[in-house]
């Protein structure tokens, strides 16, 4: 008769499924036991970090920043939180990509008039910055190495808003001025093939 054979097949299948279910249950028990014994992940704090290498004198934009989650014990003092307004902050020195940003990394809020922006640029002669103070007014010139060409006046009476420290490097001295976007564009173009120099002026217009 086929019935006993069919019954034996059903019993074997049931035993195989029971073993499979028992193995799965044992594995699940081990997994959940390990989860229960594992310590919970440490709490983290979201801080602002540099999204790329940034030079000193930079006013970071949103594209220069990213959010970094750090364990509470690894958060440096003065770490800046996401949402901190950095539109009037100037980096006092270079920052590496991924480095958490702290208040000590900045010169502090700089006073920039409405409609202006803080623009950092370098001059070749670092000794000039020893004569400057925040609040001074400068005329900016672009000079070439050719004696046949005169220096071009780029801007008149722009205000110094920050003098990053250290002020001198192998590539000159850094100055941050408050100016318009048009002047910033002319400065950016001039620095590619000209030497930028400045002159103190009493002009406040």
TORKE-161511 format. One record per atom (N, C-alpha, C): residue in one letter; x, y, z. Coordinates in steps of 0.05 Angstrom, whole numbers, plus 5000, padded with zeros to 4 digits. Example, Ala and Ser with C-alpha at 12.3 -4.5 7.8 and 13.67 -1.06 7.14 Angstrom:
BEGIN
A526448865156
A524649105156
A526449345156
S525749555142
S527349795143
S525850015157
This chain:
BEGIN
X501749765000
X500050005000
X501850255000
X500850474987
X502350724985
X502050895010
X499950845026
X499451015049
X501651015069
X502650785078
X504950785097
X507350935086
X507950895060
X510251035048
X509851345049
X507451425042
X506851715043
X506951825071
X506051665090
X506051755118
X508951785128
X510751585120
X513551605127
X514851855116
X514151915090
X515252165078
X514352415093
X511852415101
X510852655115
X512152675142
X512652455156
X513952465182
X516852555179
X518252455158
X521052545154
X521052845148
X519252945132
X519153225125
X518553395150
X516853295168
X516153445192
X518653455210
X520053225213
X522453225230
X524553415219
X524853415192
X526853595180
X526153885185
X523653955182
X522754235187
X523154305217
X522654105235
X522954165263
X525854225269
X527754065257
X530554115261
X531354395251
X530254455227
X530854725215
X529854945233
X527454925243
X526255125260
X527855145287
X528654905297
X530154905322
X532855045318
X534154995295
X536755125290
X536455425287
X534255515273
X533755795270
X533155925297
X531655785314
X531055895340
X533555915357
X535355715356
X537855725371
X539555955362
X539755995335
X541356215325
X540256485334
X537556505333
X536256755341
X536756805371
X536656595387
X537156625415
X540056725421
X541956615406
X544756705409
X545056995401
X543857065378
X544057345368
X542857545389
X540457495397
X539157675416
X540557675443
X541757455450
X543357445475
X545757625473
X547157615449
X549457785445
X548658085445
X546358145432
X545358415431
X544858515459
X543558345475
X542858425502
X545358475519
X547558325514
X549958355530
X551758575520
X551458665494
X553158865482
X552459135494
X554459305500
X553859575511
X552559745489
X550759925497
X549560105477
X551560285465
X551160375440
X553060565428
X553260815444
X555660935445
X555961175461
X554361405449
X553361585465
X551961815454
X553861995438
X552762125418
X554462295401
X553262575400
X554962765391
X554163045389
X554863135360
X553063265347
X553463365320
X555063635322
X557263645307
X558863885306
X559463955277
X560264205273
X561064295246
X563964215241
X564564125216
X567264055209
X567764155180
X570264185173
X570964275147
X570464045127
X569164115105
X568563915084
X570963885065
X572864065066
X575264055049
X577464215063
X579864205052
X581964365063
X581264665058
X581564825079
X580865105077
X583265275085
X583965475069
X586265645076
X585465855097
X587465965111
X586866175130
X585766415116
X584066565129
X582766795117
X580166735104
X579366475102
X576866405089
X574466475107
X572366565094
X569766595107
X568166355097
X567866145113
X566665885104
X563865925094
X563265805071
X560565795060
X559365515067
X556865475060
X555565225066
X556964995053
X558065035029
X559464825014
X562064755027
X563164915044
X565664865058
X565364705083
X562764655091
X562264535117
X560764275115
X561064105135
X559463865137
X558963805167
X556963635172
X556363565200
X557863305207
X559063305230
X560563075240
X559462985267
X558862735270
X557862625296
X560162515312
X560762635335
X562962555351
X561962445378
X563362245390
X562662165417
X562962405436
X561362405457
X561262635475
X564062695485
X565662495492
X568262535503
X570362635483
X569662615457
X571562705437
X570962985426
X568863105436
X568063375426
X569963585437
X571463735421
X573263935431
X571764165444
X573064295463
X571864535475
X571464745453
X569164875456
X568465095437
X567664995409
X566964735406
X566064635381
X563564775372
X563464835346
X561164975335
X558964775327
X556464845332
X554264675326
X553164725299
X551964535285
X550664585260
X548564805263
X548464985243
X546665215244
X548065465254
X550565445263
X551965685272
X552465875248
X551866125252
X552266325230
X555166395228
X556366325205
X559266385201
X559666595179
X557566735171
X557766925149
X559667155156
X560067205182
X561867425190
X564267325205
X564967065201
X567266955214
X569466895194
X571966945202
X574266905185
X576166705198
X576966495184
X578866305195
X581566435200
X582666395223
X585266515230
X587566355218
X587166115209
X589265955198
X588065725181
X589765565168
X588765355151
X587465135168
X585464995156
X584064775169
X583964545150
X584464305161
X584464065145
X581563955141
X581163815119
X578563695114
X577863495136
X575463515146
X574563335168
X575063445195
X576563655198
X577263765224
X574863905237
X574163835262
X571963985275
X572764275279
X570764455275
X571264735277
X570564835305
X572364985317
X571865105343
X571965405341
X570965535363
X570965825363
X573865935362
X575865785372
X578565875372
X579765885344
X578465755325
X579465745297
X578866005282
X577166175294
X576266415280
X577266665293
X577466875277
X578267135288
X575967255305
X573567135302
X571267255315
X569567395294
X567067465302
X565367605283
X566767865274
X566767915248
X567868165238
X565568345229
X565968595232
X563868785225
X563968845196
X561968745181
X561768795153
X559268945147
X559369185134
X556969335129
X554969185112
X552369245114
X550369115097
X551069165068
X550768965051
X551368985023
X554268935016
X555968895036
X558768845032
X559368555039
X561868465033
X562768205041
X565568225051
X566368025066
X569168015076
X570767865056
X572867995045
X574467875024
X577367855033
X578567615035
X581367585042
X583167585017
X585467715019
X587367704997
X590167745009
X592167664993
X594967685002
X596467904987
X598268035002
X600068224990
X602868104992
X604568174974
X607268064973
X609068154996
X608768405004
X610468515025
X609268475052
X610168285068
X608868235094
X609368455114
X611368615111
X611968835130
X609769045130
X608269055108
X606169265107
X604069215128
X603468965134
X601368905154
X602069005182
X604669035187
X605469135213
X604569425217
X603969565195
X602969835197
X599969855199
X598569635195
X595669645192
X594269575219
X591869675222
X590169615244
X587369565233
X585869405247
X583069365239
X581569635240
X580169695219
X578769955216
X580170145197
X582770095191
X584170265172
X582770255144
X583070475129
X582070485102
X584370465083
X584070305062
X586170255043
X585270305014
X587070414998
X586770404969
X588270154959
X587070004941
X588269754931
X589169794903
X591669704897
X592769734870
X593769464860
X593669434834
X594769194820
X597069294803
X599469194809
X601869274795
X603069034781
X604169074757
X605568864743
X608568914744
X610068714734
X613068744735
X614068914712
X612268994694
X613069154671
X613169444678
X615469574673
X615769864679
X614070034660
X613269914638
X611670064618
X608770094627
X607969944646
X605169944654
X604970064682
X602970244685
X602570364712
X600770184728
X600870224755
X599070074773
X596170154769
X594469964770
X591570014767
X590270034794
X588670244798
X587170274823
X584770084822
X584669894840
X582569694841
X580169784859
X580869924881
X578770004899
X579770234916
X577970394926
X578670624942
X577370604969
X578970654990
X577970675017
X576370435027
X577470195021
X576169955032
X577169925061
X575469815078
X576069805107
X577269535114
X579369535129
X580569285140
X578769185163
X577968935160
X576168815181
X577568595196
X579768495187
X581268285201
X584068265190
X585968205209
X588768155202
X589467885215
X589067665199
X589467395211
X592267365223
X592367205244
X594967155257
X595566855255
X597966775247
X600166955240
X599667095214
X600567345213
X599967515190
X601667455166
X603967335171
X605867285148
X606266995144
X606566925118
X607266655110
X609266675087
X610166445077
X611966445055
X610766565030
X608166585029
X606766695005
X605766975010
X606767115030
X605967395035
X604367425060
X602867645061
X601267705084
X598367725077
X596667625095
X593767615090
X592367855103
X590567975088
X588968195097
X586068135090
X584168195107
X581368165101
X580068435101
X578668505079
X577468765077
X574468725072
X572868935079
X570068935073
X569769085046
X568568955027
X568269085001
X565868964986
X565469064962
X563168974946
X563968724930
X561968584919
X562568354903
X564068434877
X563568674866
X564868754842
X567868794847
X568568924870
X571368964877
X572668694883
X571268514896
X572368254902
X572968104876
X571268134856
X571768014830
X574268124817
X574568394818
X576968524806
X579468434821
X579268404847
X581668314862
X582368024855
X580367854852
X580867574845
X582167554818
X581267724799
X582467714773
X585267834773
X585768044789
X588368174789
X590467994802
X589667834822
X591667674836
X592867454819
X591567394796
X592567174779
X595067254764
X595367514758
X597767604742
X598867874751
X598067964774
X599068224784
X599868204813
X601368404822
X602068424850
X600268624864
X598968544885
X597068724899
X598668874920
X598369134920
X599469304941
X597369494951
X597969614974
X595869784987
X597170054996
X595370245000
X596170505010
X594170595031
X595170685054
X593370785074
X592271045065
X589671095071
X588371335063
X586471425085
X586271695089
X584271795108
X581471805097
X581171735071
X578671755058
X576671565071
X574371665080
X572271495092
X569871475075
X569871565051
X567571565034
X567171295021
